[in-house]
Amino acid sequence: MPHQGGEHKFKSHAQMLGLDVARFLAAALVMMFHLAAYAWQAPSSTAGRAFAGAAQYPGLFAWTWFGWGGVELFFVISGFVIAYSAAHTTPPSFLRSRILRLVPAVWLCATLTLLISLAIGRMGSGRYILHAYLDSVLFWPFEPWIDGVYWTLGVEISFYALVFALLCTQSFRRIGAVCAAIGTISALFWWVTLLAPNLADVAGSRLAQLTLLRHGCFFSLGVFLWLVLTKAVTPGRLAMIALCLGAGLIEISDSSRDFLGQMGRAGAQTPLVPCLLFAVCILAMAASVRWNAWLCAHAGDRTCRLVRTAGLMTYPLYLTHNVNGAALTHFLVTALGFGPLAALVTSCGTMLAISFAIVRWPEPVLRRNLAALLAKVRLGEPMTLATNS
């Protein structure tokens, strides 16, 4: 007989404290990777062009090179939260919530990056930058984008489209079976690469990303964590978690070799570090969900509000830190004479401040106006603007 989870206790707390912490940690890891490791060693990347060789951080490399793993963590969190938020909603409400969550921040952050890109003059011609900007704000799933980090939006939207289709066909109850299929295909692909390493090259294509072949194991891992932690523990669900987690670690190992190669440091570090970090984060995330009621009760209202704000900041922080942070570091070093480390710290702090400002002022205004526009076309029921998803 399956062990029943404490769903009623979990539902009583709208805020998932541990997931907000995990999101902020993931965004911080990605930011440190891009600004302290990738920008100065990958000159052809969007961060590298904005950075323009302003400084080097060899002493920080061992502590920052694996920060890209925050993206994989984002995908797991997304699988969990989207399944949780879609379980008791309608197709219009789900679509409305996704639009209000994604669009305002992208419009604001892409516009900021557009202005910075035009100002620094290192990101290509004005026509190219405008093209990349339009592709970004219109959520076009193929390059160019105003910033390289926008590649993940198309992957996220592919998963959202899957959940939306289940809702439209009144088949959400089958999300476990559907994600089992997607997760199994993705997982088997990665497990097979252990026998045929050259097959991993297929995963680098945009098609593999958008069809969830590459990252389907992460989204499915999140969905099955949701099923186990809030519904019931069954042998089949535990097996899927083990299968997807193992495949995810293989993907992370492959990404480690890829990123180290891009930075000219092939073999310099072991994939064991990002693999262990990812596994620890997943365990901590699961524990935080399991004891969410206890955490919220003992953290206090002020701490919960601070953590909630940090969770909301992660999306604009992810979208703004790369090009803008690299450009700011270049300016601080070359124009103002900052030391490399002081410039890095200042840039990271500034990106955090900008993200807070976006969440605090322009994003809510734009979201309210967009919500009013959607209400005119009767897209979804009324909902609060601050959601965990």
Phi, psi and omega in degrees: 000130182295147177279127183277134178278167182273066185297321183294326178290320181294320182294334184289350179239106181295325180275131175257093191304312182296327180289324175296319177296317181297320179297316181295318177299317180299315180295320179295321178298315180296318180299313181295324177298310184295315187275329184259345183233313191276318188301321184270354180241356177231074188298339181274350178287166178297320177295319180297320179293321178290326182285321175052043175062031185294329183200173176224151182226059181298329180290339180264352189302315183297341183257353186233346189295335184267007184295340177301340179297346175299332179294314177299322177295320176304317183295321177295314179300319180298316178302317180293306188291321180294319177297317180297314184285333182274348186296332184230046182223176178253162179304314179298319180295320179296314180298317179298316181296322179292318179297313182291333178281317187273314195291308184303315181295319179296315179300317181289312185290320178295324178294319176299314180294325176301312182296317179294318181298318178293325184289321186277338174070022181241006188255011181114182180290161178300323179294318179297316181298318179296319177301314180296323179295314180296320177300324183287311184287340176265004178059036175293130189280001182238154179298158005272155172238161182295339178209140184301335183294344182290354179299330184287338183297319179297323179293314178301315182295327176300318178291319177301319180298322177297312180295320179298319179296321177296320179293317182296328181264011181054040184240020184299332179300343180265013183299327177298314180294318181295314180289334173296319178293312181296314180296321180294316179300312179297316182294315180298322177303312182289324177295323180293330180298341176293330178268330181230081185303328181295339179295336180297338178298330179298326184292345180280351182282154178294327179298318179296326177290311186289334177273002179068016176297318182284314189250005181301328180296329180285313177299317180295323176302315178297318180296317182286332171296319177298315181297318182288319186278336183240351180243273181207147175271121177230156179302322180295319180291320177296322178296320178294321177299315180296317181297313182289322178296316178299316179295321178299321178293326176294317178298320179295322176297318178295317178296325178301311180296322181294311182293320177298323177294318179298328182266010178068028182232037180305127179080001184284335182227162180262138176296350181299327183296303179296329178295315179294319179299316179298314181297318178296318179297320179295316178297317180294321179297315179298318179296321181294325177288318181300321181249034183300317181299316180296316181299313181295322181291325184265344181286328183092154184298319183295315179297319178299320179294318180296316179294322178297317178299316178300320178297319179291331181288341189297322182294306176296328177297317179298320185281337186256338194289330195289287180293314184294317178295320179293319179295320179294318178300316178300315181296316182296321182284311188276328183260325185252355176076021176295148170289157183305314182292318178297322179294319180297312180298317179296318180295315179297317178297321179293320178296323176295317180295319179296318179297318177298317181297320179297314180294326186280324188239285189292325183297314178300323179295312180296323180293320178297318179294321178292322177297321178295321178295317179294326179296328179294332178261009176057045179266097175086166179273163177303145179210159177287153184280329181266104180239156178289340185268000000 
